[in-house]
Amino acid sequence: MHSHPEAADTLIYGATLYDGTGKPPVVRDVAIRGETIVAVGNLSNWIAEEIVEADGRALAPGFIDVHTHDDTHVIREPQMLPKLSQGVTTVIVGNCGISASPVALRGEPPDPMNLLGERGAFQYPTFAAYVEAVNVARPAVNVAALVGHTALRSNHMDRLDRAATHEEIDAMRAQLADALEHGALGLSSGLAYASAINAPTEEVMALAEPLAQAGALYTTHMRSEFDAILDAFDEACRIGRHARVPVVVSHLKCAGPRNWGRSIEVLASLERAREAQRIGCDCYPYDRSSTTLDLKQVTGDIEITVTWSTPHPEASGKRLSAIAGDWGVTQQEAAARLQPAGAVYHNMSEDDVRRILAHPATMVGSDGLPNDPLPHPRLWGTFARVLGHYARDVRLIPLEEAVRKMTGLSARRFGLEKRGEIHVGYHADLVLFDPTSVRDVATFDNPRQAAEGIDAVWVNGVLSYRDRAPSGERAGRFVPRGAKAAGDAREGSGGPSAHATGEPF
């Protein structure tokens, strides 16, 4: 009897495989059938509809952008080129306390919910309505979603400059519980913003209580990334311990010149906390941040570039100091006149960025703002910048560790089942790239530029991007929280191999 060759839809031959666990790479072939990886090994006896010769280039799991504000963008611009073009196959939305659902606005969206769009963009009164809208739009990348604390406050409170009442907390909890039933990953907060800064720790603790039973997690844009960062970190830990849930600190940074160098003590606090509870962080690989223009951050000790302004659109791309000079007013007065507005803050030290990025507990997230007329280059450049600049050129971390921070670690931590690693039976979310040429091209002056060296991207087994162009196929969908969410320290995400670093969270 002759053994018939096995058949696949796609065969990728001769790839240098970075499997997402942090293990050193090996040369392997990978077979895809439907949306699943069906074989990994020496597959010279296989046949396929489509054969891709990798010629030794790197094949990794599709990158998971754990920190995005793509909530409405995945529906309005479903080709998702800023992410697809850098190898991202899954985005996590709903960060920093702001989410597109569940939301029922009374008026204009409060700052910083306006980062997700104007009033008309908020059309999802229930989480289920958002899930359906994502699946109808069929974006080119998968979408998983957190529920924002500020969004819930906006739904149930007449004003946001106070603590919620018991009745309001109960109403918010009911809405969160409903979202968790429909596959939400957990709760996010943005306690630094005026819309949430008056929420006491106890309000967030009470809201986080339903998370544990659902196997969900808590992520936070902490109350301060400036002088009070250690107190803010302690608060994040307390909320996680109270609710018995894993915690992710969003875009960990030491902001403002007075705090430069303090990543040493912040990371020491993180390591101590990790002995007692599951806690990690994400970061983006740049020394400037970007969000709405915040008068509290207009201190005169850092440069601020305005990216948009509703009353003064002509200010886009200009330094706040120059605008103030032209108008003959202080920077504070100029910033007040520009409101509502967005900005890039030159507020971090490169040493801190590197120290945080290199820490084994750190994932990569872009924090890109797709609706910004002059977006921070992290929207288009984050993942290629880690691979090219930080792993290859600066040798901050090995390439397999860079890949782990964008794939396996992220999938385990957020409970994304059968994603983030390359194993038989996993979803065929894959990126083929050239480690010698991959690089970010986006700059602060010209941010809308696709990365170089990303050769092909598959989403759920469908070739979605190749040779610097989208294929036209869009195969993403809403991804609910997995049964074993949030990277249980003992189990991981059900992958066949234990984590190479023994560090699932």
C-alpha positions in Angstrom: 0.0 0.0 0.0 1.3 3.4 -0.9 0.9 6.1 1.7 -0.7 9.1 0.2 0.9 12.4 0.9 -0.9 14.6 3.4 -2.7 17.6 2.0 -2.9 21.2 3.3 -4.2 24.5 2.1 -0.9 26.3 2.8 2.6 24.9 3.3 5.3 27.2 4.6 8.7 25.5 3.9 12.0 26.1 5.6 11.0 28.7 8.2 13.1 29.7 11.2 10.4 29.1 13.7 10.0 31.3 16.7 7.2 29.5 18.5 6.1 32.2 20.9 7.3 30.4 24.1 10.8 32.1 24.2 12.6 28.9 23.2 15.4 29.4 20.7 14.4 29.1 17.0 14.4 25.9 15.0 14.0 25.4 11.2 10.6 23.8 10.5 7.8 23.5 7.9 4.3 24.5 8.9 1.0 23.2 7.4 -2.3 25.1 7.6 -5.7 23.6 6.8 -8.7 25.8 7.2 -7.9 28.1 10.0 -5.8 25.7 12.0 -2.1 24.7 12.1 -2.2 20.9 11.3 1.5 20.0 11.2 4.9 21.4 12.3 8.1 19.5 11.3 9.7 18.2 8.2 6.8 18.2 5.8 8.6 17.4 2.5 6.0 14.7 1.7 3.0 17.0 2.0 1.2 18.7 -0.8 -0.7 22.0 -0.7 -2.7 24.5 -2.7 -0.3 27.2 -1.8 3.4 26.8 -1.1 5.4 29.5 0.5 9.2 29.2 0.5 10.4 30.9 3.7 14.1 30.5 2.8 15.1 30.7 6.4 13.1 33.8 7.2 11.5 34.0 10.7 8.0 32.6 11.2 6.3 33.7 14.4 2.8 33.6 15.8 0.8 36.7 14.7 1.5 39.5 17.1 -1.0 40.4 19.8 -1.4 44.1 20.4 -2.5 44.0 24.1 -3.0 47.7 24.4 -5.1 49.4 21.7 -7.8 52.0 21.3 -9.0 50.4 18.1 -12.5 49.9 19.5 -14.4 51.8 16.8 -11.6 51.6 14.2 -12.0 47.8 13.7 -15.6 48.5 12.5 -15.1 51.8 10.6 -11.8 50.8 8.9 -11.9 47.0 9.0 -8.8 46.6 6.8 -6.8 47.6 9.9 -3.7 48.4 7.9 -1.7 50.1 10.7 -1.8 46.8 12.6 -1.9 44.2 9.9 1.2 45.8 8.1 3.3 45.2 11.2 2.3 41.6 11.7 -0.5 42.1 14.3 -3.2 39.5 14.0 -5.2 40.3 17.3 -5.9 43.6 19.0 -7.2 44.0 22.5 -9.5 47.0 22.8 -11.2 48.8 25.7 -8.0 49.9 27.5 -7.5 52.8 30.0 -11.0 52.8 31.3 -12.5 53.8 27.9 -14.4 51.3 25.7 -16.9 51.6 22.9 -19.3 49.3 24.8 -21.4 49.0 26.8 -22.0 52.7 26.3 -25.1 54.9 26.2 -24.0 58.6 26.0 -26.1 61.5 27.4 -24.1 64.1 25.4 -20.7 64.3 23.9 -18.2 61.5 25.0 -16.3 62.7 28.1 -12.5 63.1 27.8 -10.7 60.7 27.2 -13.5 58.6 25.6 -13.3 61.1 22.8 -10.1 59.3 21.7 -12.4 56.6 20.3 -14.4 59.1 18.2 -17.2 61.6 18.4 -20.7 60.9 19.7 -21.8 59.1 16.6 -19.1 56.4 17.0 -20.7 55.1 20.2 -23.5 52.8 18.9 -23.2 49.8 21.2 -25.4 50.0 24.3 -24.6 46.4 25.2 -21.5 44.4 24.9 -23.3 41.9 22.8 -24.2 44.6 20.3 -20.4 45.4 20.0 -19.5 41.7 19.5 -22.1 41.5 16.7 -20.9 44.7 15.0 -17.3 43.4 15.0 -18.4 40.1 13.4 -20.5 41.9 10.8 -17.6 44.2 9.9 -15.2 41.2 9.7 -12.0 43.2 10.4 -8.7 41.9 9.0 -7.5 41.2 12.6 -9.1 39.4 15.6 -10.6 41.6 18.3 -10.8 40.9 22.0 -12.2 43.5 24.4 -12.1 44.9 27.9 -14.8 46.9 29.5 -13.8 50.4 30.6 -14.5 51.7 34.1 -14.9 55.3 32.8 -17.4 54.0 30.2 -19.5 52.4 32.9 -19.3 55.6 35.1 -20.5 57.6 32.1 -23.5 55.3 31.7 -24.7 55.5 35.3 -23.5 58.9 36.8 -24.8 62.4 36.2 -21.2 63.8 36.6 -17.8 62.1 36.8 -16.0 64.4 39.3 -17.2 62.4 42.3 -17.3 58.9 43.8 -20.1 56.6 42.6 -22.9 55.7 45.0 -23.7 52.2 46.1 -26.6 52.1 43.7 -24.4 53.3 40.8 -21.8 50.7 41.6 -24.5 48.0 41.6 -25.7 49.2 38.2 -22.1 49.3 36.8 -21.5 45.8 38.2 -24.6 44.4 36.5 -23.4 45.8 33.2 -19.9 44.4 33.7 -21.3 41.0 34.6 -23.4 41.0 31.4 -20.3 41.9 29.3 -18.3 39.1 31.0 -21.1 36.6 30.0 -20.6 37.7 26.4 -16.9 37.1 26.4 -15.3 40.4 27.7 -11.7 39.9 28.9 -12.1 41.9 32.1 -12.2 45.5 33.4 -9.9 48.3 32.5 -9.4 51.6 34.4 -7.9 55.0 33.6 -7.6 56.4 37.1 -5.2 59.3 36.0 -8.0 61.0 34.0 -10.3 63.6 35.3 -13.3 61.3 34.4 -12.1 58.7 36.9 -9.6 60.3 39.3 -12.3 61.0 41.9 -13.3 57.3 42.0 -11.9 56.0 45.3 -10.0 52.7 45.4 -13.0 51.1 47.0 -15.2 51.9 44.0 -12.8 50.0 41.7 -12.5 47.2 44.2 -16.2 46.7 44.3 -16.4 46.8 40.5 -13.6 44.2 40.2 -15.3 41.7 42.4 -17.3 39.9 39.6 -14.1 39.3 37.6 -12.7 36.3 39.6 -15.6 34.0 39.1 -15.5 34.7 35.3 -11.8 34.0 35.1 -11.3 37.6 33.9 -8.6 40.2 34.7 -8.0 43.8 35.7 -5.9 46.2 33.6 -5.1 49.7 34.7 -3.7 53.0 33.4 -2.6 53.8 36.9 -3.6 56.9 39.0 -0.2 58.3 38.5 2.9 57.6 36.3 4.6 60.6 37.8 5.9 61.3 41.3 3.2 59.2 43.0 3.9 56.1 40.8 4.7 53.7 43.7 1.5 54.6 45.5 -0.4 54.1 42.3 1.3 50.8 41.7 0.4 49.7 45.3 -3.2 50.7 44.6 -3.3 48.5 41.5 -1.9 45.6 43.5 -4.5 46.1 46.3 -7.4 46.0 43.8 -6.0 42.7 42.3 -5.6 41.1 45.7 -9.0 42.2 46.9 -10.7 40.8 43.8 -8.4 37.8 43.6 -7.7 38.5 39.9 -4.6 39.0 37.7 -3.5 42.6 37.1 -1.9 44.2 34.1 -0.4 47.6 34.5 -0.9 49.4 31.2 2.0 51.2 29.4 4.3 51.2 32.4 6.5 54.3 32.3 8.3 56.8 34.6 6.9 60.1 33.4 8.5 63.5 33.9 12.2 64.4 34.3 12.0 64.2 38.1 11.1 60.5 37.7 13.7 59.5 35.2 15.7 56.5 36.4 13.0 55.4 38.8 12.2 52.3 36.7 14.7 50.5 38.9 12.6 50.9 42.0 9.3 50.5 40.1 10.4 47.2 38.6 11.7 46.1 42.1 8.2 46.8 43.4 6.8 44.7 40.5 9.1 41.8 41.3 8.1 41.9 45.0 4.4 42.0 44.1 4.8 39.0 41.7 5.8 36.8 44.6 2.4 37.3 46.1 0.0 37.8 43.2 -0.3 37.6 39.4 0.8 40.9 38.0 2.5 42.1 34.9 2.7 45.0 32.5 2.9 46.2 28.9 4.8 49.0 27.3 5.5 50.6 23.9 9.0 51.1 22.6 9.2 54.9 22.6 10.3 57.7 25.0 7.3 59.9 24.2 3.7 59.4 25.2 0.4 60.5 23.6 -3.1 61.1 24.8 -5.5 64.0 25.1 -4.0 67.4 26.1 -4.0 67.3 29.9 -3.5 70.6 31.7 -2.0 68.8 34.6 0.9 67.7 32.4 1.6 71.2 31.1 4.3 71.9 33.6 6.9 73.7 31.4 9.6 71.1 32.0 9.0 68.9 28.9 8.2 69.6 25.2 4.6 69.0 24.2 3.5 68.7 20.6 -0.2 69.3 19.8 -1.6 66.5 17.5 -5.2 67.9 17.2 -7.4 70.6 18.5 -11.1 71.0 17.9 -11.2 74.9 18.1 -7.7 75.3 16.5 -7.1 72.5 13.9 -4.2 74.6 12.6 -2.3 73.8 15.7 -1.7 70.1 14.7 2.0 69.3 14.6 3.1 72.5 16.5 4.9 72.7 19.8 2.8 74.0 22.6 5.6 76.4 23.6 5.6 77.9 20.1 1.8 78.3 20.1 1.9 80.0 23.5 4.7 82.3 22.2 2.7 83.2 19.1 -0.4 84.0 21.2 1.6 85.9 23.9 0.2 83.7 26.7 1.5 81.0 29.1 1.6 77.4 28.0 -1.2 76.7 30.5 -3.4 79.4 28.9 -2.6 78.1 25.4 -3.5 74.5 26.4 -6.8 75.7 27.9 -7.7 77.5 24.7 -6.9 74.5 22.5 -9.3 72.2 24.4 -10.4 69.6 23.5 -7.1 68.5 22.0 -4.5 65.8 21.8 -0.8 65.8 22.4 2.5 64.0 22.3 4.6 64.4 25.5 8.4 64.2 25.4 8.3 62.8 28.9 10.4 59.6 29.3 14.0 58.6 29.5 15.4 56.0 27.0 17.1 54.1 29.8 13.8 53.6 31.6 12.1 52.6 28.3 14.8 49.9 27.8 14.7 48.6 31.3 10.9 48.2 31.3 10.8 46.6 27.8 13.5 44.1 28.7 11.8 42.9 31.9 10.5 39.4 31.6 7.0 40.4 32.9 6.5 43.0 30.1 4.4 42.5 27.1 4.3 44.8 24.0 1.3 47.0 23.3 1.2 49.9 20.9 -1.3 52.2 22.7 -1.8 53.7 19.1 -4.5 56.2 18.6 -6.0 55.5 15.1 -8.4 58.5 15.1 -5.6 61.0 15.8 -4.9 63.2 12.7 -1.2 63.1 13.5 -0.9 59.8 15.4 2.2 58.9 17.5 4.3 56.6 15.3 3.6 53.7 17.7 0.3 53.1 15.8 2.2 51.9 12.7 5.7 51.1 14.1 5.6 49.4 17.6 6.1 45.7 16.7 8.7 46.2 14.0 10.6 48.6 16.2 10.9 46.0 19.0 12.1 43.4 16.4 14.4 45.6 14.4 15.7 48.4 16.6 15.6 46.8 20.1 16.2 43.1 19.4 18.5 43.3 16.4 20.2 46.7 16.3 20.6 47.5 20.0 20.6 43.8 21.2 18.5 44.7 24.2 16.8 41.3 24.1 17.1 38.1 22.0 14.6 37.9 19.1 12.9 34.8 20.6 12.3 36.9 23.8 10.9 39.8 21.7 8.5 37.5 20.0 7.4 35.9 23.3 6.6 39.4 24.6 4.3 40.0 21.6 2.7 36.5 21.4 2.8 33.7 23.9 3.0 35.8 27.0 0.2 38.0 25.8 -2.2 35.1 24.9 -1.6 33.4 28.2 -2.1 36.5 30.2 -5.3 37.6 28.6 -6.8 34.0 28.2 -6.8 34.0 24.4 -7.1 30.2 23.7 -5.0 28.5 21.1 -3.4 31.7 20.0 0.1 33.2 20.6 2.1 30.1 20.0 2.8 27.8 17.1 1.5 24.3 17.9 -0.7 21.8 16.1 -4.3 22.6 16.8 -3.7 26.3 17.3 -5.3 29.0 15.2 -3.1 29.8 12.1 -2.3 33.4 13.1 1.2 33.7 11.6 3.7 36.3 10.5 6.6 35.7 8.2 9.3 38.4 8.5 13.0 39.0 7.6 14.9 39.5 10.9 17.7 41.2 9.0 15.6 44.0 7.4 12.5 44.3 9.6 12.2 47.9 10.9 9.8 50.6 11.8 9.5 53.5 9.2 6.9 55.6 11.0 8.2 58.9 12.4 6.7 61.6 14.6 6.6 63.9 11.5 5.4 61.3 9.1 3.7 58.6 11.2 1.5 56.8 8.6 4.1 54.5 7.1 4.1 50.7 7.0 6.9 48.7 8.5 9.5 47.1 6.3 10.5 43.4 6.4 7.0 42.0 7.2 6.6 39.6 4.3 3.3 37.8 4.9 0.6 37.7 7.5 -2.0 35.0 8.0 -5.1 35.5 10.1 -7.1 32.4 11.0 -5.3 30.6 8.1 -6.1 33.3 5.5 -3.2 35.1 3.8 -4.2 38.7 4.6 -1.0 40.7 3.9 1.9 40.1 1.5 4.7 42.1 0.0 3.7 45.4 1.7 0.0 45.2 0.6 -3.2 43.7 2.0 -4.5 40.7 0.1 -8.0 42.0 0.3 -9.1 39.1 2.4 -10.3 39.9 5.9 -10.6 36.9 8.3 -10.6 38.4 11.7 -13.4 38.0 14.2 -14.4 38.7 17.8 -12.4 36.5 20.2 -14.1 35.8 23.5 -12.3 35.2 26.8 -11.0 31.7 26.9 -12.2 29.1 29.4 -8.9 29.3 31.2 -8.5 33.0 31.1 -5.7 35.2 32.3 -2.8 32.8 32.2 -3.2 30.7 35.4 0.2 30.3 36.8 -0.2 26.5 37.0 -1.8 25.9 33.6 -1.0 28.5 30.9 -3.3 28.5 28.0 -3.5 24.8 27.4 -0.5 24.7 25.1 1.3 21.4 24.7 4.5 22.7 26.3 5.2 24.4 29.5 6.4 28.0 29.1 10.1 28.1 28.3 10.8 30.6 31.1 8.4 29.0 33.5 6.7 32.3 33.7 3.2 32.2 32.2 2.1 35.5 33.9 
